[in-house]
Amino acid sequence: MTKTLAEAGAYADALRSAVETGSVPPEVRLFVLPAATTLAAVRDRLAGTGVALGAQNAHPGPEGAVTGEVSMTMVRDAGASIVEIGHAERRTLFAETDDMVADKVAAAVTAGLTPLVCVGETSTERARGETEDVLAHQVRSALSRLGSSRPVELLVAYEPHWAIGAGGRAAVPDEVAEGLAAVRSALAKDLAGTPTAVLYGGSVHPGNAADLVTGLDVAGLFVGRAAWTAPGLLDLARRCADALGERTTPDLVSAIVRKDPR
């Protein structure tokens, strides 16, 4: 819940300038998730840059008497091609259940949007050794109402609750490998054949971004506070591209995602 129209516009203008001057590494795919009130303005400023646009949330219903909500069709009409679903703050602050997440995923696919499904365990669940079971359940539940429909692409962001927010603790690669393995295992069983990118988010910053993209089996990073400014996002993109360029697998592509700061 940040950025006025003017602030979001300035952010988007800075990204456009970086793309046009060749400052964005070509092997990095960027996308941003601004507030719903700024979607159309950011869409216009980023048109033709290759930076994808997403919404932070949307209601699963097509339209109707749901005061204060916006539908999947409405955010797509405003320029979104991605919609974030099931973020930890939605689950904890607004009591968003696994059933609600499943409804939203199905509605997003119907509307032609790419779902970005957030999953993650709490510190208590991790301490009890429940990480694998919790993540498998969240992934399978999120996909449970797709039926025969399949998204053209699916993004899944693993964000352990204990690593996000202002009070979060930055994780090291070994700590999150278990969670990523659980997410990938569930996806392999339930969504084989669908192009899927698994991202990691949680206290990502310039000091750990390179280690995370090279030390984890991820397609990229889902970044909050460290990408609050356009220079912050661009710095992370360059750091990740440089780190990946040193690997022996040059086909690995990093997706750096900027969304609401935490």
N, C-alpha and C positions, 0 to 999 in steps of 0.2 A: 504494500500500500504506500507507494512512493511515486513521485514525479508528476508535476503538473504537465499540461500540454506543452508549455514552453520548455520545460526541463527535458521532457521526453523527446521533443523535437531537436533540441540541441544535441542530445545523446545520439540520435539517429543521424543527424548531419555529420557528426564526428566519425561515425562508422562509415558513412558514404564516402567521406573524404579519404579515409584510410584505404577503402577498397579501390577507389579511383587512382590513388597514388601508388598502389602496389604494396601497401604496408601490411595487408592481410596475407599470411602465408597461403598459397593456393591449395595446399593439402589439408587445410583446416576448414571445416564447415561450421559456420556461426549461425545461431538463432537466438532470438530475444523474446522474452515474454513480458511485455509491459502491461500496465493496468488497462482494464477494458475501456476506460474513457479515452485512452490515447491510441488505441489500436489503429484506427483509420488514419490518423495523422502520421504515425510511424510508418504505416504501410506506404503512404505516398512518398515519404522521404527515402525509404529504402528500395523503392521500385527499381528493378534492374541491377541491383547490387549482388544478388545471390544470397543475401542474409535472409534467412527464413523468419517468419513471424508467428508467434503463438499467443494463446490466451492462458491466463493462470487458472481459470476455472470456467465451467459453464453448466447449466442445468440440463438434465437428460430429456425433459419434455420438449415437444416441438414448439408449443406456444400455449398461451392461456392465462388463467388467473393465478399467477405465481408472482406476486408483486415483488419487485426488487431484483429479480433474477434475469439472466440473459441466456438464450438458448444456444445450442451448438450452431444452428443455422445463422443466428445473429452474429456470433463471433466470426464465423467464416465470411459472412457478408462484409464484416468490417476489415477483413484482410488476413485473418488467421488461417494458417494451414496446419497448425499443431494446437493441441489443447492439453494442458497439464491436468492430471486427475489424481486425487488421493494424496495430496501432499500432507505431511505430518501435521501441519498447522490446521488444515481442513479437518483432519481426523480428530484432533484433540480440542480445538477451539470451537468447532461447529458440529461435533459429534457425527462426522461423516463415517458411515459404516462400510464394511466390505460390500454389502448389497448395493449401497449407493454408488460405490466405485464401479461395480459391475454394470449398473444401469448406464452410467456415464460413458464407460468404454464402448458399450454397444451403440449408444446414441451418437458418439463421435464418429464411429465407423460408418454408420448410416448417413451422417452428414458429410462424409468425404474428408474428415479430418484425421490427422495422424495422432493417435493417443500417446501421451507421455505419462506413463503410469509410475507413480512414486510408491516405493515399498521400503520398509525399514523396521527394525526391531527396537524396543526400548532397552535402556540399560538393565532394567530388572529382568527382562526376557533373556538378554544375553548372559547375565550372571547365572540364570537358571539353566543355561545350556539349551535354550529353545530357539535359537536364531534360525536354524535350518527349517524347523517346522513352521515357524511364524512366516518366514518369507515364502516358503512353498505354498502355504495357504493363501497368502495375499495375492501372489501371482495367479494361482489357479482360480481363485474367486473372481479376480478382475476380468478374466477371460471367459468366465462361465456362461455368459449370456450372449455370446457372439453367434451361437448356432452355426449355420453354414457360412455366415459372413466372415470375411477375414480382412483385416486392414491391409492396405497396400504396403505400409511400413508401420512398425511398432517401436516406440522408444520406451525403455524401462530405466528409471533412475533409482539406484540403490542408495538410500540416504538413511543410515542408522540414526535414530532419534538422538542418541547421546553425542553425536558429532555435529549437529546442526544448531544454528542460532548463535546469539551473542555469547551464551554460556557453554557452547559446544566444545568438545575436546577434539583436536585434530587427530585423525587416525593415521596409523602407519600402514603400509600395504599389507603386511602379514595379518593385521587385525581384521581387515575386511575381505580377505580372500575367501573365508568360509561363507560369508554372506553372498558374495558374487557367484560362488559355485552353486549355492542353493537356488539362486535366481535362474542361472543358466540351465540347471537340471530341470526345473519346472517348465521353463520355456520350451526346452527340447521335447518334452512329453506332450505339451498342450498346443504348441503353435509351430510345429515343424514345417518348414517351407516358406514361412513368412519372413521377409527381411526384418531383422530385429537388431537394434543397437542398445547395448547395455551401458549405461553411464554411471559414474560414481559422483556423489555429492556429499559434502559434509566437511565444513571448515577447510575448504580448499583455499590456498593462498599462494602467492608467488614462490614462497620457499619450499612448498611441497608438491606443486603441480607436476613438475617434470618427473619426480619419483613415482607419483601416482599413475601417470599414463604409461610409464615404462615398466612399473613393478606390478601392475594389475592387469588382468584380462578384461579390459574395458575398451569401448569404442571412443570414450571421451569423458569429459567432466561436466558436471552440472553445478554452476557456480552462483553464489549469492553475493555476499558482501564484498568480496574481492573484486567483483566486476560491477560495482555500483556506478563507477564512472566508465566512460568509453575507453580512456587510456588504460584503466585497470583490466578491462576485457582484452584489449589488444596486446597488452603485455603478457597476459596468460597465454594467449594464442601463439605468440612468438616463442615463448618458453617451451610450450608443448611441441610445437613444430620442430624446434631445434633438438629437443630430446629425442623425438621419434626419428628424426633424420639420422641420428647416430646408431640406430638399431640396424640389425641385419635383415629386417623385414620391412623394406621401404613401402610396401603396399598398405601398411597399417595407417588408417586415417583417424585423426582425432576430431571429435565433435566437442566444441567448447560452447556451453550454454550460459547465457546471462539471463537472470530473472530477477524477481524482487529481492532486494538485499535483506539479509537476516543477521 
